[in-house]
Amino acid sequence: SLDELLNTKCWFQLAYRSGYNRFDMLKKALFTALATHNEATNDMRINYETMMLYICTDSTMEGGVEKAFHVVARYGGNKPGAPLSWEGLEKVIYPLGRELALNVGRATPSNVTQSYRYSGTDLQELVEHVAKASGVAADNNGLYYITAKQLLAFPSGKEIAEKMLQRYCLKKLNIS
C-alpha cells in the first residue's frame, strides 16, 4: 500500500532541509505509476516485482537485462545465469503485463503475423529455439529455460532485446 511504501527506507533517501520532502513525493509518483487495484484488500497495491523491473537498470543493456532476469526468476543477485521460461521473458518485456502494453500501443496484437511478434506463443517458440541452440533440454514439464546471456547471443533474441528491452540500459543525459 502507499502507507507501507512511504514507511520503507530507500537507498535514494537523504536528509532534506526544506519543508518539501522530495523523496516521499518520488515514492508517491512511483506508487501512482505502478499501483493496481487489489481485489483481496480492496485498495491500491504495488507489485514489488514490477517495481524492481523498473529500477533494475545498468550502464549496459546486457547488464540491465541480466538484472531483470534475476528479478523475475527470483534468483540470487550474485549468482550468474538466472533462467527464465517464455512467461518470465514476457514479464521482463512487459513489466505491467502484455494486455496493458497492447492498450497503450507498446505491443503488437497477436493476430499480426511477423517473426517473433512478441506474443506469448512466439516468445515460447523463441525461448525453445534459443534453448536448443544453447544445448539446453526441456524440463520435466516440457518447458525450456534460457538465461539473459543465451538470449542475447541468439540473433532473434538480440533483435528483441534491442527493440523491447532498452529500458534496462541507463542513458546518459547531458544538460547544459
Residue pairs with C-beta under 8 A, 6 or more apart in sequence:
1 41
1 43
1 44
1 45
2 28
2 31
2 35
2 44
5 27
5 30
5 31
5 46
6 24
6 27
6 28
8 27
10 23
10 27
12 23
12 26
13 23
14 23
16 22
16 23
30 46
30 51
31 44
31 46
34 46
34 47
34 50
34 51
34 54
34 96
35 44
35 45
35 46
36 44
36 45
36 46
36 47
37 43
37 44
37 45
38 44
38 45
49 71
49 72
49 91
50 95
50 96
52 71
53 68
53 71
53 72
53 91
53 92
53 95
54 95
54 167
56 64
56 67
56 68
56 70
56 71
56 168
57 64
57 67
57 167
57 168
57 169
57 170
58 64
58 66
58 67
58 168
58 169
58 170
59 169
59 170
60 169
61 161
61 162
61 165
61 166
61 168
61 169
62 148
62 149
62 152
63 168
64 165
64 167
64 168
64 169
64 170
65 92
65 148
65 151
65 152
65 161
65 165
65 168
66 82
66 148
66 149
67 77
67 168
68 92
68 148
68 165
68 168
69 75
69 82
69 83
69 84
69 88
69 92
69 147
69 148
70 76
70 77
70 79
70 82
72 82
72 84
72 88
72 91
72 92
73 82
73 83
73 84
73 88
75 82
75 83
81 147
81 148
81 149
82 147
82 148
83 145
83 146
83 147
84 92
84 127
84 145
84 146
84 147
85 127
85 143
85 144
85 145
86 120
86 123
86 124
86 126
86 127
86 128
86 143
86 144
87 120
89 123
89 126
89 127
89 146
89 151
90 98
90 120
90 123
92 165
93 118
93 123
93 160
93 164
93 165
94 100
94 101
94 106
94 107
98 107
98 118
98 119
98 120
101 107
102 109
107 118
108 114
108 117
108 118
108 119
110 117
110 119
110 120
110 121
115 122
115 156
116 122
116 123
116 125
116 126
116 156
116 159
116 160
118 160
118 164
126 154
126 156
126 157
126 160
127 144
127 145
127 146
128 138
128 144
129 154
129 156
130 144
130 146
130 150
130 151
130 154
130 156
130 157
131 137
131 138
131 144
131 145
131 146
131 150
132 144
133 154
134 146
134 150
134 153
134 154
136 144
136 145
136 146
136 150
138 144
139 145
146 157
150 157
151 157
151 158
151 160
151 161
152 158
152 161
